[in-house]
Amino acid sequence: MLFTLAAILVTANISQLRMTLPLYFGDILSSRDSAQIFSSTIANLFTYYTFLIIISQLPLSHFLNRWNRLSALMFSLLLYLGGFIIFWLAGLTPSFSLAATIIGLALLAFAVAAYGPLSLAFITDIAPESLRGIYLSINSLSWTIGFAIGPSLGGWFLEHPQINGFFNFWLLAATSIVCAFLILLYLNHKFYESQETVLTSSPS
């Protein structure tokens, strides 16, 4: 259940990349005199983002297989965190927006490519064989909840520019990723603690 809570936080942010981020580029960044280039390059930016997800998934899976599932998932969350912080900085420094967006999209593409297969593999690992279908369905439900919450929250910030909330929205997204990271850190600690208990209690 703790992992499901972390998954909802993460998937709510994944939905921002698909639903809210294009509007952010089109409606806010492109409205600045120093960032007009965004109005003609949004499609290219997301083509680049999608291409990175496709080509990085297998190499990332191979690289992260050397770690346990939770450690690898925490690594993917650090990539999310870096991407969101860069987007926040892009909003503060328009002259750096294009370079920051390219770097931020790369980090988020790698995060998305790593998180999906790893989360599914982790659920498969921890699920009892007789309950595997229920565990996988709960994991799928976390994606549904995340995609229900994320676009609504992002849209609300986007529609209230008078409070300058949307530039701070990326800090909110980063904070939610930190919360998910702390949950996985706790679960990772409990996992190793249980493993040590099994080893010390087993006959020599």
C-alpha positions in Angstrom: 0.0 0.0 0.0 2.9 2.4 0.7 4.3 1.6 -2.7 0.9 2.3 -4.3 0.9 5.8 -2.6 4.4 6.5 -4.0 3.2 5.2 -7.4 0.2 7.6 -7.4 2.5 10.6 -6.7 4.8 9.6 -9.5 2.1 8.8 -12.1 0.4 12.1 -11.3 3.6 13.8 -12.4 4.0 11.6 -15.5 0.6 12.9 -16.5 1.9 16.4 -16.3 4.5 15.6 -19.0 1.8 14.3 -21.4 -1.1 16.7 -20.6 0.1 19.9 -19.0 3.7 20.4 -20.1 2.8 21.1 -23.8 0.4 23.8 -22.6 3.1 25.2 -20.4 5.4 25.6 -23.3 2.7 26.9 -25.6 0.8 29.3 -23.4 3.5 30.6 -21.0 7.0 30.2 -22.2 6.2 31.1 -25.8 4.4 34.3 -24.6 7.7 35.8 -23.5 9.6 38.0 -26.0 12.8 36.2 -25.2 11.3 32.8 -25.7 9.4 33.1 -29.0 11.4 30.1 -30.3 9.2 27.8 -28.3 6.1 28.6 -30.4 7.7 26.8 -33.4 9.6 24.1 -31.7 7.2 22.5 -29.2 6.4 19.6 -31.6 10.2 19.0 -32.2 10.8 19.1 -28.4 8.3 16.3 -27.8 9.5 14.3 -30.7 13.0 14.5 -29.2 11.5 13.5 -25.8 9.7 10.5 -27.2 12.7 9.4 -29.2 14.9 9.5 -26.1 12.3 7.3 -24.2 12.4 4.7 -27.0 16.1 4.4 -27.5 17.0 4.6 -23.8 14.7 2.0 -22.4 16.8 -1.1 -23.1 20.2 0.4 -22.1 18.7 1.8 -18.9 17.1 -1.5 -18.0 20.4 -3.3 -18.5 22.2 -0.7 -16.5 19.7 -0.6 -13.6 19.5 -4.4 -13.3 22.7 -4.4 -11.3 20.8 -2.7 -8.4 17.8 -4.0 -6.5 14.4 -2.8 -7.7 13.8 -0.2 -5.1 17.3 1.4 -5.5 16.8 1.5 -9.2 13.3 3.1 -8.8 14.8 5.7 -6.5 17.4 6.5 -9.2 14.5 7.1 -11.6 12.9 9.5 -9.1 16.1 11.5 -8.9 15.9 12.0 -12.6 12.3 13.2 -12.3 13.4 15.6 -9.5 16.2 17.0 -11.6 13.9 17.5 -14.6 11.3 19.4 -12.6 13.8 21.6 -10.9 15.3 22.5 -14.3 11.8 23.4 -15.6 11.3 25.7 -12.5 14.7 27.4 -13.2 13.7 27.8 -16.9 10.6 29.7 -15.7 12.8 32.0 -13.6 15.5 32.6 -16.3 13.9 33.0 -19.8 17.2 33.5 -21.5 18.1 29.9 -20.4 14.7 28.4 -21.3 15.6 26.5 -24.4 18.8 24.9 -23.1 17.1 24.1 -19.8 14.1 22.5 -21.5 16.3 20.3 -23.7 18.2 19.1 -20.6 15.1 18.8 -18.5 13.2 16.8 -21.1 16.2 14.4 -21.4 16.2 13.7 -17.7 12.4 13.2 -17.7 12.6 10.9 -20.7 15.2 8.7 -19.0 13.1 8.7 -15.8 9.9 7.6 -17.7 11.9 4.9 -19.6 13.2 3.5 -16.3 10.2 3.8 -14.0 7.5 1.9 -15.9 9.3 -1.4 -16.4 10.9 -1.2 -12.9 7.6 -0.6 -11.1 6.0 -3.5 -12.9 8.9 -5.8 -12.1 8.9 -4.8 -8.4 5.2 -5.6 -8.1 5.7 -8.9 -9.8 8.6 -9.7 -7.4 6.7 -8.9 -4.2 3.3 -10.4 -5.1 2.4 -13.8 -3.8 1.8 -16.1 -6.8 -1.9 -16.6 -5.8 -2.5 -12.8 -5.5 -0.4 -11.6 -8.5 -3.4 -10.5 -10.5 -4.7 -8.4 -7.6 -1.4 -6.8 -7.0 -1.0 -5.9 -10.7 -4.6 -4.5 -10.8 -3.9 -2.3 -7.8 -0.7 -1.1 -9.5 -2.8 -0.3 -12.6 -5.3 1.6 -10.5 -2.5 3.8 -9.1 -1.9 4.9 -12.7 -5.6 5.7 -13.2 -5.7 7.7 -10.0 -2.5 9.6 -10.9 -3.8 10.5 -14.4 -7.1 11.6 -12.9 -5.4 14.0 -10.3 -2.4 15.2 -12.4 -4.0 17.0 -15.3 -6.7 18.6 -13.1 -4.1 20.0 -10.8 -1.9 21.2 -13.6 -4.8 22.8 -15.4 -5.9 24.7 -12.3 -2.5 26.3 -12.0 -2.4 27.0 -15.7 -5.7 28.8 -15.5 -4.6 31.1 -12.6 -1.5 32.9 -13.9 -2.4 35.9 -11.7 -1.0 34.0 -8.7 2.1 33.1 -10.7 1.3 29.6 -9.5 2.4 27.7 -12.5 6.1 28.6 -12.3 5.9 27.3 -8.7 4.0 24.3 -9.8 7.3 22.6 -10.8 8.5 23.0 -7.2 5.2 21.3 -6.1 5.9 18.5 -8.5 9.5 18.2 -7.2 8.2 18.1 -3.7 5.8 15.2 -4.5 8.7 13.3 -6.0 10.7 13.8 -2.9 7.8 12.4 -0.9 7.7 9.3 -3.2 11.5 9.0 -2.9 11.3 9.0 0.9 8.6 6.3 0.8 10.8 4.1 -1.4 13.8 4.8 0.9 11.8 3.6 3.8 10.6 0.5 1.9 14.2 -0.2 0.8 15.4 0.0 4.5 12.6 -2.4 5.6 13.5 -4.8 2.8 17.1 -5.0 3.9 16.1 -5.2 7.5 13.8 -8.2 6.8 16.6 -9.8 4.7 19.0 -9.5 7.6 16.5 -11.0 10.0 16.0 -14.0 7.7 19.8 -14.5 7.5 20.4 -14.2 11.2 17.5 -16.5 12.1 18.4 -19.2 9.6 20.4 -22.2 11.0 24.1 -22.2 10.1 
